[in-house]
Amino acid sequence: MTRLTLRADRPGERADALVCRLVPDLTRSAAQRLLERGAITSAGRPVRKNDRPAPGDVLEVVLPDPEPIDVRPQDIPLDVVYEDGDVIVVNKPVGLVVHPAPGHPDGTLVNALLYHCGTSLSGINGELRPGIVHRIDRDTSGLIIAAKNDRAHLALAAQLQDHSLARTYEAVAVGSLREDSGTVDAPIGRHPVDRKKMAIDRKNGREAVTHWTVLARYPGCTHVECRLETGRTHQIRVHLATIGHPLLGDTVYGAKKPVPGLAGQCLHARRLRFVHPATGEPVELECPLPAWFQEVLRKIDR
């Protein structure tokens, strides 16, 4: 089992919300199950899901050992950008799902990592997400990092929380952004009607901040760089759509008609920066724009 120590930092926040916010990839329902089992305590006493710890209160969380993994390794080619005994960074192609889920039981990045790394993946996120520290959408390409042991996973998760693990994306947005740069600071939560979508939720959403900079302007489109402070599901897609500039090809948050030759939204995780969990040295990685992204730029430049 894994033991985590969390410190409450927001007044009035429910314990279940606090835990799922501070433990990477832990859902609200999973946090509630831990609370119901008495696996989360404060000062030796079990914490209830609707308790509201005061800022500074310390919560001890016991995560159970992961169940035996029944996700099978698959020999799926990986574009490995960086690898050592603690972490592996992969340039994920468009169309590759990160972890098994309903409708995608195999053929995922996790299946490929299990084949490539064997048993050398962290178990913090359970049997379906071994090693996964953060995710990117199926139709988003680019850099994604996985941890090979629990120590590295916890260190990288802490960097996600304090923003020292930096992720920079490039995207093509519809329309012409008026300014050359800007910031969208708007909390994101599950859409109130369509549970497969995310939406701006200023009452119950989780903090989300995206900084964007114009790289080039084209007729009807803008090539932008987006730097994340937080990493909410669909964050860039939701934030740019909110300011009236959805991503080209995003049929969920933009125009419903697909763009010919484009499989989903035009979004690529270009750069990744983190502090190595074992050496403490900074690691900066970059992968080029894929051919399909460059083709989009050529087409819209006509």
FENQUI-V636064 format. One line per field, one symbol per residue. phi: phi as a letter, one per 40 degrees, with the letter a starting at -180 (. if undefined). psi: psi as a letter, one per 40 degrees, with the letter a starting at -180 (. if undefined). Layout:
phi=???
psi=???
This chain:
phi=.bbbbbbcbbcgccccccccccbcgccccccccccccgcbbafgbccccccbdcdhcbbbbbcccccdcbcccbcbdbcccaaacbbbbbccccgcccadadgbcagbccdcccccbgccacbccgccbcgccabbcdcbbhcabbbcacccccccccccccgccbbbbbabbcgbccccaabbbacbacccbcccbbacbccbccdabbbbbccabbdgabcbbbbccbbcdgdccccccccgbccdgcccbbcccccdgbcgccabccbabacccbcgccbbbabcccdccccdcccccc
psi=ihhihihhehhehidddddddehhehidddddddddefehihfeiihideigiiheihhhhhhiiiihhehiihghhhghdihaedihhighiiehidiiihegdafiddddddddebegiiedeadefhehdiiiidehiahhiiieiddddddddddddeeehhhhiiihihahhdieiahhghihaihddheeiiihgedeiihhhhhihhdihiheihhihhhhdigihfddddddddeegiihegedeaiehihhehgaighhgdihhihheddeiihhiiiihidddddddddee.
